[in-house]
Amino acid sequence: MSTLEHYIGRFAPSPSGPLHFGSLIAALGSYLQARSHQGTWLVRMEDVDPPREMPGAADDILRTLDAYGLHWDGEVMYQSTRYAAYQHWIDTWLADGQAYYCQCSRKQIKEAGGFYPGTCRDKRLPAQDSAVRIRVDQPVTSFTDQLHGTMSIPQALAEEDFIIRRRDGLYAYNLAVVLDDIEQGVTEIVRGADLIEPTGRQIGLYRLLGQPEVRYLHLPLAVTDNGNKLSKQNHAPAIDKAAPKPALLAAMRFLGLQPPADLAACSLDEILRWGTQHWQVEQLPRTTAITLRHEAGIP
C-alpha cells in the first residue's frame, strides 16, 4: 500500500435480519484490516431491497456492532438515500447506448443456457415492464485478491450483460455498491468469499466510470456441516449482544488469530487492540469456506 494513501475500509450489511456469526466475521475482518493500517472504517447499510428487509434490523445491526466494540468512523450511509445517484448513471448510460432495456424472463434465460445472450441489446425496447442491462464490451475474467492471488471468473459470466436496475424498479447490488464505494472513497473491500464472482462486474463498472480500482480481500465463509453458508436466509441465529466476548474471540480464531486464554478477561477495547496488533492477512486461512464447529460463543 502506498504510504501516501489513507486506507478506507467498510462493512456493508443488508438489514434483512440481525447480525449472525458469519456477518461478525466479515465485520471483524474488515475492522481489523482497516485499524491495522491506521485507517478509517465505515459502515454502510445496504437497504436497497425493501422486500427482503426486516423492520428494525438496521438499528439492531448498529447496536450489535456497538455492543461488540466495533465502533465505526463518521456517519452511517444508507443506500436508500442514494437513489438519485444510481438513476443519474442509468440515465446517462441509456442515453449513450451503454445500457438498454430488457424484457427477458428468468425462464427464457435459463432456456438459453443459463446466461443472458444479449437478446434485447438492439431491440430498443420501451422502459415499461423492462429491466436495465449494461453492455459488457470488455469483460473482466480475472482479478487479484489480497489473500487468494489471481482469481478467475467464468468466461460466460464475465461476458454477460448484467442488470443494473431490476424490472420492479429496484436498483441492482452491483451498481449500488460500486457507486457507493466511490462516493465514500473506499480503497479496499474486505468481505466474504460468496462475493468473489460479482467482483469482475464491479471492476468493469469502475473502468467504465473512469475511476481507480480498489483492492479486494475475500474472507473465508463460515458454513454448516451440510455446506450452507451462515446467512439470514438460512436462519442463522443472532449473536449475543449481552455477552459479546466469546463470539468475538471465536471470530478471531476463525480468522487465523490465536488469542491467549487470558484475553477473555480483558475489556472489549483491549481484545480488539490485541487483534489489531496481531492481524496479518498472511495468517488468514487460504480457503473460501470453513465448516463451523460448535465452539464457545457460537450459537
Disulfide bonds with the S-S distance in Angstrom:
none
